[in-house]
Amino acid sequence: LKEKTTYLFISIVGAVFHNVGQIFMASLILDTFLWPYLPVLLLSGIVTGFATSVLLKLTSPVFQKLHIK
């Protein structure tokens, strides 16, 4: 499993779950039904997760050369 896990997968799943968690907590705190916003946030999570993985792929070699972990 570890060999098949990619930056893209981790970034998108992390962004999507972050957005789901935000909706869940905001719904609890505000006592309001906010789930209709989920499709928009899922789409934005996919887009930002993709962007995060691209930036990570671009910057990771630079940090490895600098020996920063």
DRENDO-1510 file (C-alpha; in Angstrom, 1 decimal, always signed):
<recs>
REC; n; res; u; v; w
REC; 1; LEU; +0.0; +0.0; +0.0 .
REC; 2; LYS; +2.8; +2.4; +0.9 .
REC; 3; GLU; +4.4; +2.0; -2.6 .
REC; 4; LYS; +1.1; +2.8; -4.3 .
REC; 5; THR; +0.2; +5.9; -2.2 .
REC; 6; THR; +0.9; +9.1; -4.1 .
REC; 7; TYR; +1.2; +12.8; -3.2 .
REC; 8; LEU; -1.9; +13.3; -5.4 .
REC; 9; PHE; -4.0; +10.8; -3.5 .
REC; 10; ILE; -2.9; +12.0; +0.0 .
REC; 11; SER; -3.4; +15.7; -1.0 .
REC; 12; ILE; -6.8; +15.3; -2.4 .
REC; 13; VAL; -8.1; +13.0; +0.4 .
REC; 14; GLY; -6.7; +15.3; +3.0 .
REC; 15; ALA; -8.3; +18.3; +1.5 .
REC; 16; VAL; -11.7; +16.6; +1.0 .
REC; 17; PHE; -11.8; +15.3; +4.6 .
REC; 18; HIS; -10.7; +18.7; +5.9 .
REC; 19; ASN; -13.7; +20.2; +4.1 .
REC; 20; VAL; -16.1; +17.5; +5.4 .
REC; 21; GLY; -14.8; +18.1; +8.9 .
REC; 22; GLN; -15.3; +21.9; +8.6 .
REC; 23; ILE; -18.9; +21.4; +7.4 .
REC; 24; PHE; -19.6; +18.9; +10.3 .
REC; 25; MET; -18.2; +21.2; +13.0 .
REC; 26; ALA; -19.8; +24.3; +11.6 .
REC; 27; SER; -23.2; +22.5; +11.5 .
REC; 28; LEU; -22.8; +21.5; +15.1 .
REC; 29; ILE; -21.6; +24.9; +16.3 .
REC; 30; LEU; -24.0; +27.0; +14.4 .
REC; 31; ASP; -26.9; +24.5; +14.7 .
REC; 32; THR; -27.6; +24.9; +11.0 .
REC; 33; PHE; -27.9; +22.5; +8.1 .
REC; 34; LEU; -24.9; +23.3; +6.0 .
REC; 35; TRP; -24.6; +20.1; +4.0 .
REC; 36; PRO; -25.8; +21.6; +0.7 .
REC; 37; TYR; -22.4; +23.3; +0.5 .
REC; 38; LEU; -20.7; +19.9; +0.4 .
REC; 39; PRO; -20.6; +19.5; -3.4 .
REC; 40; VAL; -18.9; +22.9; -3.8 .
REC; 41; LEU; -16.4; +22.1; -1.0 .
REC; 42; LEU; -15.7; +18.7; -2.4 .
REC; 43; LEU; -14.9; +20.2; -5.8 .
REC; 44; SER; -12.7; +22.9; -4.2 .
REC; 45; GLY; -11.0; +20.1; -2.1 .
REC; 46; ILE; -10.1; +18.2; -5.3 .
REC; 47; VAL; -8.7; +21.3; -7.0 .
REC; 48; THR; -6.7; +22.4; -4.0 .
REC; 49; GLY; -5.5; +18.9; -3.3 .
REC; 50; PHE; -4.3; +18.7; -6.9 .
REC; 51; ALA; -2.5; +22.0; -6.5 .
REC; 52; THR; -0.9; +20.9; -3.3 .
REC; 53; SER; +0.4; +17.8; -4.8 .
REC; 54; VAL; +1.9; +19.7; -7.8 .
REC; 55; LEU; +3.6; +22.2; -5.5 .
REC; 56; LEU; +4.9; +19.3; -3.3 .
REC; 57; LYS; +6.4; +17.6; -6.4 .
REC; 58; LEU; +8.0; +20.8; -7.5 .
REC; 59; THR; +9.5; +21.8; -4.1 .
REC; 60; SER; +10.4; +18.3; -2.7 .
REC; 61; PRO; +13.6; +17.9; -4.8 .
REC; 62; VAL; +14.8; +21.3; -3.7 .
REC; 63; PHE; +14.3; +20.5; +0.0 .
REC; 64; GLN; +16.0; +17.2; -0.5 .
REC; 65; LYS; +19.0; +18.9; -2.0 .
REC; 66; LEU; +19.1; +21.3; +1.0 .
REC; 67; HIS; +18.8; +18.2; +3.4 .
REC; 68; ILE; +15.7; +19.7; +4.9 .
REC; 69; LYS; +13.2; +17.0; +6.0 .
</recs>
